Amino acid sequence: MRPDTDFEPLVTERLLLRRSGPEDAKTISAYRSDPDVHRQQGWERTDPEGVRADIEEMSRRAPGEPGGWVQFSVEERDGRRLVGDVGLSPADGEPGVIKVGYTMAPEFQGLGYATEAVGALVAYAFDTLDAEVVRAYASAENVPSLRVAEKVGMQLVERFEHREGDQVWFGVRYEVLRSDLGDERGTSA
């Protein structure tokens, strides 16, 4: 894989995916703190200061560079409202594997924005970062998130159970391989 040290925002039909900045922290914090959103996520802190600290830490990494996540704010192209965020990270100890994550603000869910943004992120991971596999993890109960993974071409590859003390979390892992998209993307595998 190759890090993208010259990142340019990703543009889709309706959206712009740009590096998240400290100015986004308050908006991101607001929707990540929503109880219905937060219960589906794995963030320890969703307060504005915690989100800002995460964004600042991620800003020191190029997309695709080992060491953790890089976050992108998702904006509507007309109006420039921040509607959600997506991120990616190389999988530790698995060369060629990029993990993706995504969250849309509740008022912008159901509009196809997550599918559009994640589709752009998957294409970016393959085309620019030279990933071989793109992976997403989710709660097995988060049906909208699972639908997004499926709509961008990912397949369910694992169901698992995570125990922490007396709490149990049921999760799923979805993946799409570069070779799976060869015909659809006009390339050979």
Backbone bond lengths (Angstrom), bond angles and torsions (degrees), N, CA, C in turn:
res aa  C-N    CA-C-N  psi(-1)  N-CA   C-N-CA  omega(-1)  CA-C   N-CA-C  phi
1 M - - - 1.446 - - 1.523 108.99 -
2 R 1.315 113.94 158.87 1.462 117.95 179.62 1.529 109.74 -131.91
3 P 1.332 116.89 125.88 1.468 120.27 176.29 1.526 110.60 -63.22
4 D 1.313 115.87 151.07 1.463 122.57 179.53 1.522 108.64 -101.57
5 T 1.321 116.51 89.15 1.468 121.00 -177.80 1.520 112.67 -77.80
6 D 1.335 117.39 -10.85 1.469 121.63 -179.78 1.526 111.08 -115.91
7 F 1.327 117.11 40.63 1.464 121.58 -174.18 1.527 112.50 -51.79
8 E 1.312 114.47 131.30 1.464 123.43 171.37 1.522 106.66 -116.79
9 P 1.335 118.62 141.42 1.466 119.95 -179.98 1.524 111.90 -52.16
10 L 1.331 114.89 145.92 1.464 121.68 177.64 1.519 107.91 -89.95
11 V 1.317 116.42 133.36 1.456 121.46 -176.62 1.526 108.41 -119.26
12 T 1.335 115.97 129.08 1.456 121.74 175.55 1.526 107.85 -116.12
13 E 1.299 116.47 -173.20 1.461 119.96 -179.45 1.530 111.89 -56.25
14 R 1.339 116.81 -44.70 1.471 120.17 -175.54 1.520 114.65 -116.33
15 L 1.349 117.33 -8.73 1.457 120.29 -168.44 1.523 113.60 -127.67
16 L 1.334 113.61 158.94 1.457 123.10 171.62 1.522 106.50 -125.66
17 L 1.336 116.86 126.25 1.461 122.33 176.24 1.520 106.68 -108.75
18 R 1.338 116.07 113.26 1.456 121.58 -178.07 1.519 108.74 -125.23
19 R 1.325 116.96 161.85 1.457 120.34 175.98 1.527 108.83 -57.49
20 S 1.317 117.08 133.74 1.464 120.84 176.24 1.518 108.87 -67.56
21 G 1.334 115.53 144.43 1.452 121.79 177.79 1.521 110.31 -124.17
22 P 1.325 116.79 164.96 1.464 120.90 -179.91 1.536 113.27 -53.57
23 E 1.325 116.68 -30.18 1.469 120.46 179.56 1.528 112.67 -66.84
24 D 1.326 117.92 -14.50 1.467 122.17 179.36 1.526 112.62 -87.19
25 A 1.323 117.27 -11.78 1.473 121.14 -170.09 1.521 113.17 -57.62
26 K 1.312 117.64 -43.44 1.467 119.77 -176.38 1.529 111.35 -64.47
27 T 1.325 116.85 -44.02 1.469 120.61 -179.98 1.522 110.73 -66.73
28 I 1.323 117.35 -46.25 1.464 120.96 179.64 1.524 109.87 -62.16
29 S 1.322 117.09 -42.67 1.458 121.46 178.40 1.524 111.19 -58.30
30 A 1.321 116.81 -41.24 1.463 120.59 -177.22 1.526 111.51 -60.16
31 Y 1.334 118.52 -48.49 1.464 117.39 -178.16 1.521 112.45 -80.28
32 R 1.316 119.26 -30.50 1.466 119.94 176.28 1.525 112.09 -68.19
33 S 1.328 117.20 -25.12 1.460 121.89 179.27 1.523 112.54 -82.86
34 D 1.318 117.52 -12.52 1.459 120.90 176.33 1.526 107.99 -58.53
35 P 1.335 119.06 127.26 1.477 120.33 -175.37 1.534 114.02 -55.01
36 D 1.339 117.47 -37.46 1.470 119.37 -179.63 1.524 112.32 -69.78
37 V 1.320 116.63 -30.03 1.465 120.83 177.05 1.526 109.42 -80.24
38 H 1.319 116.21 -47.91 1.467 121.18 -174.34 1.531 112.87 -60.27
39 R 1.325 117.95 -36.29 1.476 118.91 -177.93 1.530 112.60 -68.33
40 Q 1.332 117.37 -15.50 1.463 121.21 179.18 1.526 112.02 -96.01
41 Q 1.331 117.30 -2.52 1.451 121.32 -172.29 1.524 111.78 -114.47
42 G 1.308 116.65 170.14 1.443 121.53 -179.03 1.516 114.86 -114.05
43 W 1.329 118.36 17.96 1.457 119.84 -177.84 1.512 110.80 -77.02
44 E 1.325 115.48 137.48 1.453 119.50 176.15 1.522 110.73 -76.73
45 R 1.328 116.79 -42.60 1.466 120.79 -178.24 1.521 110.09 -119.28
46 T 1.316 115.46 133.29 1.466 120.09 175.91 1.525 111.50 -122.02
47 D 1.333 117.37 4.18 1.457 120.19 177.71 1.531 108.96 -70.55
48 P 1.341 118.16 156.04 1.471 120.14 -176.90 1.530 113.77 -54.75
49 E 1.326 118.01 -39.68 1.468 120.11 -179.31 1.534 110.87 -66.11
50 G 1.341 116.81 -41.26 1.463 120.58 178.20 1.519 112.02 -64.72
51 V 1.340 116.47 -43.16 1.466 120.75 178.40 1.526 109.56 -63.94
52 R 1.337 116.91 -44.33 1.470 120.78 179.12 1.530 110.57 -59.63
53 A 1.340 117.08 -44.03 1.468 120.54 179.39 1.529 110.79 -62.04
54 D 1.337 117.07 -41.51 1.473 120.32 177.72 1.523 111.01 -62.41
55 I 1.345 116.80 -44.92 1.466 121.09 -179.66 1.525 110.19 -61.38
56 E 1.319 116.66 -44.66 1.469 119.88 -179.22 1.524 111.20 -64.31
57 E 1.335 117.23 -39.43 1.471 120.71 178.24 1.532 109.90 -65.17
58 M 1.327 117.62 -41.84 1.468 121.28 -178.91 1.522 112.09 -70.07
59 S 1.330 117.16 -27.33 1.471 120.38 -176.42 1.522 112.39 -66.37
60 R 1.306 117.71 -16.05 1.469 121.42 179.20 1.538 112.30 -82.86
61 R 1.319 117.29 -5.69 1.462 122.22 -178.35 1.521 110.51 -109.98
62 A 1.299 116.60 141.63 1.470 121.13 172.04 1.531 107.87 -81.62
63 P 1.332 117.18 146.31 1.462 118.41 174.69 1.531 110.44 -54.64
64 G 1.325 115.79 132.76 1.457 121.49 -179.79 1.512 114.39 88.66
65 E 1.323 117.73 -8.00 1.458 121.90 178.81 1.527 109.32 -77.75
66 P 1.327 117.81 135.73 1.463 119.96 178.37 1.528 111.14 -59.60
67 G 1.321 115.45 154.91 1.456 119.48 174.52 1.508 115.44 118.87
68 G 1.312 118.09 -4.75 1.453 118.75 176.86 1.517 113.48 143.41
69 W 1.310 113.04 -169.12 1.459 121.97 -173.73 1.526 112.31 -80.83
70 V 1.330 114.38 153.90 1.460 124.08 168.84 1.527 105.20 -126.35
71 Q 1.319 115.35 132.12 1.458 120.99 -174.68 1.521 111.66 -109.42
72 F 1.340 114.12 143.26 1.461 122.00 177.26 1.517 108.75 -123.26
73 S 1.317 116.51 133.02 1.457 121.10 173.41 1.516 107.69 -83.97
74 V 1.323 115.78 139.37 1.459 122.33 -178.79 1.526 107.47 -105.81
75 E 1.327 116.04 119.25 1.457 122.02 -179.06 1.517 110.09 -118.48
76 E 1.328 116.03 149.07 1.457 120.35 168.33 1.523 107.50 -69.76
77 R 1.318 116.23 137.15 1.468 118.92 179.71 1.508 111.77 -67.59
78 D 1.331 117.46 -39.03 1.466 118.11 176.02 1.535 107.05 -98.69
79 G 1.280 115.87 118.33 1.450 120.24 -178.50 1.520 113.51 102.33
80 R 1.336 117.04 -25.02 1.465 123.46 176.20 1.525 114.20 55.72
81 R 1.345 117.91 29.68 1.459 119.63 174.80 1.517 109.24 -74.75
82 L 1.332 116.70 136.98 1.453 121.89 176.16 1.522 106.98 -76.89
83 V 1.343 117.02 119.08 1.466 121.85 -173.85 1.524 112.80 -109.11
84 G 1.338 117.54 -12.39 1.457 120.76 -178.98 1.511 110.33 172.25
85 D 1.323 114.23 -170.27 1.460 119.68 176.38 1.513 109.76 -146.25
86 V 1.312 114.32 153.79 1.459 122.27 176.77 1.520 107.14 -134.00
87 G 1.299 116.29 160.76 1.448 119.05 178.92 1.504 111.17 -151.65
88 L 1.326 114.82 165.44 1.459 120.16 176.22 1.517 109.97 -145.14
89 S 1.321 114.47 155.61 1.455 121.46 179.86 1.517 109.31 -155.10
90 P 1.329 117.57 136.15 1.460 118.77 170.93 1.534 108.82 -61.38
91 A 1.314 116.36 139.54 1.463 120.83 177.49 1.523 108.81 -74.14
92 D 1.317 116.39 128.67 1.471 120.93 179.70 1.525 110.87 -59.19
93 G 1.317 115.89 128.12 1.461 121.04 175.24 1.515 115.71 71.74
94 E 1.335 117.54 11.22 1.468 121.11 179.61 1.528 108.90 -129.91
95 P 1.318 118.15 84.56 1.464 120.31 -179.00 1.530 111.53 -54.89
96 G 1.312 115.79 137.78 1.461 120.97 177.09 1.517 114.93 86.06
97 V 1.343 117.97 -0.92 1.462 121.04 -178.29 1.531 109.66 -107.79
98 I 1.328 115.55 126.94 1.470 122.80 175.73 1.517 108.03 -113.91
99 K 1.330 115.80 130.53 1.463 121.58 173.32 1.526 107.91 -94.54
100 V 1.332 115.96 141.72 1.458 120.89 175.79 1.531 109.09 -123.15
101 G 1.316 114.54 151.56 1.455 121.33 174.98 1.512 108.48 -139.69
102 Y 1.325 116.34 157.84 1.461 119.14 -175.80 1.523 110.73 -156.68
103 T 1.340 113.45 144.66 1.461 121.74 177.90 1.520 108.12 -145.80
104 M 1.311 116.34 130.03 1.461 121.21 174.05 1.525 108.46 -112.94
105 A 1.317 115.94 141.84 1.459 120.74 175.24 1.527 108.44 -60.19
106 P 1.331 118.22 141.37 1.471 120.26 -175.65 1.524 114.83 -51.65
107 E 1.334 117.31 -38.23 1.466 118.78 -177.75 1.527 112.96 -71.01
108 F 1.328 117.64 -10.70 1.459 121.08 179.23 1.533 112.54 -112.61
109 Q 1.318 117.09 7.43 1.460 120.30 177.39 1.528 109.15 -78.25
110 G 1.316 115.82 151.73 1.457 121.13 178.82 1.520 114.33 82.62
111 L 1.328 117.77 7.40 1.467 121.77 -179.82 1.529 112.56 -104.37
112 G 1.319 116.57 0.62 1.461 120.59 -178.19 1.522 113.51 84.90
113 Y 1.333 118.15 3.10 1.463 121.01 -178.96 1.532 111.53 -64.86
114 A 1.328 117.91 -41.87 1.467 120.07 -179.00 1.529 109.95 -61.71
115 T 1.318 116.73 -45.60 1.468 120.24 179.96 1.526 110.63 -62.01
116 E 1.315 117.15 -42.66 1.465 121.48 -179.84 1.533 110.67 -64.67
117 A 1.335 116.79 -45.01 1.468 120.76 -178.76 1.520 111.63 -68.75
118 V 1.319 117.49 -44.17 1.468 120.47 -178.51 1.530 110.21 -69.72
119 G 1.315 117.46 -35.94 1.465 120.07 175.27 1.525 110.94 -59.93
120 A 1.330 116.64 -41.85 1.467 120.41 177.36 1.522 111.12 -66.00
121 L 1.321 116.78 -38.15 1.463 121.29 179.73 1.531 111.26 -66.85
122 V 1.326 117.03 -40.50 1.474 121.41 177.44 1.527 109.65 -63.17
123 A 1.322 117.24 -47.24 1.472 120.49 178.91 1.529 110.51 -60.08
124 Y 1.317 116.82 -42.19 1.468 122.31 178.23 1.528 110.82 -61.65
125 A 1.325 116.98 -43.54 1.473 120.97 179.89 1.523 110.80 -60.76
126 F 1.319 117.38 -40.98 1.464 120.49 179.64 1.530 111.76 -76.43
127 D 1.325 116.70 -49.62 1.461 121.25 -170.81 1.529 113.91 -76.44
128 T 1.324 117.14 -39.74 1.464 120.63 -174.78 1.524 112.10 -99.82
129 L 1.342 116.27 -44.30 1.466 119.71 -176.89 1.523 112.60 -87.26
130 D 1.319 116.93 -10.04 1.463 123.30 177.94 1.529 112.86 64.02
131 A 1.333 116.47 35.12 1.470 121.11 176.94 1.522 110.06 -68.38
132 E 1.310 115.41 153.39 1.468 121.94 173.86 1.522 111.45 -100.62
133 V 1.363 116.55 -26.98 1.460 122.92 -178.52 1.523 108.15 -139.16
134 V 1.325 116.24 137.34 1.461 121.74 171.38 1.520 106.77 -117.61
135 R 1.334 115.31 131.45 1.461 122.34 -170.82 1.523 110.58 -127.96
136 A 1.324 115.59 145.74 1.465 121.64 173.56 1.525 108.81 -135.23
137 Y 1.325 115.38 139.37 1.463 122.30 173.73 1.525 107.71 -110.39
138 A 1.331 116.15 147.74 1.468 120.01 177.74 1.516 109.44 -156.00
139 S 1.310 114.51 162.85 1.458 120.34 170.13 1.521 107.69 -66.28
140 A 1.319 116.43 137.93 1.465 120.14 179.05 1.526 111.48 -62.93
141 E 1.326 117.15 -18.24 1.464 121.95 -179.79 1.526 112.88 -89.76
142 N 1.322 117.94 -9.00 1.460 121.55 -175.69 1.532 109.91 -87.60
143 V 1.315 115.58 73.99 1.461 121.74 -174.05 1.529 112.96 -57.67
144 P 1.345 120.03 -43.03 1.473 118.08 178.23 1.533 112.90 -59.48
145 S 1.323 117.30 -38.30 1.460 120.39 178.74 1.525 110.96 -66.74
146 L 1.322 116.41 -39.75 1.463 120.17 178.80 1.526 110.55 -64.21
147 R 1.315 116.60 -38.37 1.476 120.50 178.16 1.527 111.03 -63.13
148 V 1.338 116.31 -40.38 1.467 119.64 178.29 1.526 109.51 -60.44
149 A 1.336 116.82 -48.00 1.469 120.49 179.28 1.530 110.63 -55.86
150 E 1.316 116.71 -45.06 1.467 120.51 -179.25 1.526 111.97 -66.73
151 K 1.331 116.98 -39.49 1.469 120.36 -178.91 1.521 112.77 -65.54
152 V 1.342 117.86 -26.75 1.465 119.78 178.80 1.530 111.52 -92.85
153 G 1.328 117.26 9.76 1.459 121.09 173.43 1.513 115.85 99.03
154 M 1.325 117.93 4.11 1.463 119.82 179.57 1.528 110.35 -78.98
155 Q 1.321 114.07 150.85 1.457 121.82 178.32 1.520 109.53 -117.68
156 L 1.316 116.48 145.35 1.454 121.66 175.10 1.529 108.93 -67.33
157 V 1.336 116.92 124.85 1.470 120.06 -179.89 1.522 112.68 -119.76
158 E 1.333 117.61 -15.31 1.463 118.54 -178.71 1.522 110.81 -160.66
159 R 1.335 114.90 140.17 1.460 122.92 167.39 1.518 105.55 -113.14
160 F 1.328 117.64 139.20 1.455 119.69 -178.62 1.523 110.71 -146.53
161 E 1.320 113.56 166.64 1.456 122.57 179.96 1.520 107.43 -123.72
162 H 1.332 116.40 132.04 1.463 120.92 178.59 1.523 107.88 -119.48
163 R 1.315 115.78 123.91 1.468 120.89 179.22 1.520 109.81 -109.61
164 E 1.320 114.14 134.83 1.455 121.06 174.07 1.527 106.09 -136.97
165 G 1.338 115.82 105.09 1.465 120.03 -173.44 1.512 108.86 64.87
166 D 1.327 116.36 -126.63 1.464 119.18 178.30 1.526 112.10 -99.64
167 Q 1.335 117.07 12.00 1.462 121.03 176.87 1.522 110.02 -98.18
168 V 1.328 115.41 140.10 1.460 121.63 179.44 1.531 108.51 -123.80
169 W 1.320 115.34 133.93 1.451 121.55 177.48 1.528 107.46 -122.82
170 F 1.326 116.30 128.40 1.459 121.79 177.85 1.510 108.81 -100.86
171 G 1.317 115.57 124.28 1.446 120.17 -176.19 1.506 113.07 -126.44
172 V 1.328 114.21 171.75 1.458 121.93 176.74 1.519 108.54 -136.81
173 R 1.321 114.39 155.01 1.462 121.30 175.10 1.516 107.16 -123.25
174 Y 1.323 115.11 126.83 1.459 122.33 176.14 1.520 108.30 -113.42
175 E 1.336 116.83 147.86 1.460 121.09 177.64 1.518 110.91 -145.55
176 V 1.320 113.58 154.53 1.456 121.35 168.03 1.520 105.93 -133.85
177 L 1.318 115.68 135.81 1.455 121.72 179.57 1.519 109.16 -100.22
178 R 1.326 115.80 146.29 1.461 120.29 176.35 1.526 110.32 -51.24
179 S 1.313 116.84 -42.55 1.464 120.92 -178.15 1.531 112.02 -65.17
180 D 1.339 117.68 -25.83 1.466 120.58 177.65 1.522 111.58 -68.16
181 L 1.324 116.86 -26.88 1.452 121.09 -175.36 1.523 112.81 -98.94
182 G 1.312 118.66 2.62 1.461 122.08 -174.66 1.510 113.43 -52.02
183 D 1.326 117.44 -52.90 1.461 120.02 -177.11 1.510 112.34 -69.27
184 E 1.360 116.75 -41.05 1.454 120.57 -177.59 1.522 111.74 -65.35
185 R 1.331 118.07 -30.87 1.457 122.04 -174.06 1.534 111.68 -94.93
186 G 1.313 116.43 2.18 1.453 118.74 178.56 1.511 113.75 75.93
187 T 1.333 116.22 20.82 1.455 120.11 179.00 1.512 108.17 -123.37
188 S 1.307 115.33 164.59 1.462 117.85 175.46 1.511 108.57 -101.78
189 A 1.315 115.85 148.70 1.466 120.45 -177.52 1.494 111.32 -84.99
